Amino acid sequence: MVALCTNHTGVEERCLKAYDNSKASMDALCAAVKDVTKKDMDIHGVTEANAAIGFTSSTYSFNLPPKSKSLKVNVALA
């Protein structure tokens, strides 16, 4: 029990930092895909509204746009 309690110290701050990093990476990924493909990419993560009420999971999921016939676009996405 002591080990669990000791390890718990700072977990709230670590979770908030993980959420901030997740949000930043989602924003960067969407911007990079838009820059290369000129299209928006669907990404699913915690909404700003959910974060405002305290739900700050650091997970998200996405699907990259389908492969283009252009090698240049595919290389840029990679």
HELIX and SHEET records of a PDB file:
HELIX    1   1 VAL A    2  HIS A    8  1                                   7    
HELIX    2   2 VAL A   11  THR A   37  1                                  27    
HELIX    3   3 GLU A   48  ALA A   52  1                                   5    
HELIX    4   4 LEU A   71  LEU A   77  1                                   7    
SHEET    1   A 2 ILE A  43  HIS A  44  0                                        
SHEET    2   A 2 SER A  61  PHE A  62 -1                                        
END                                                                             
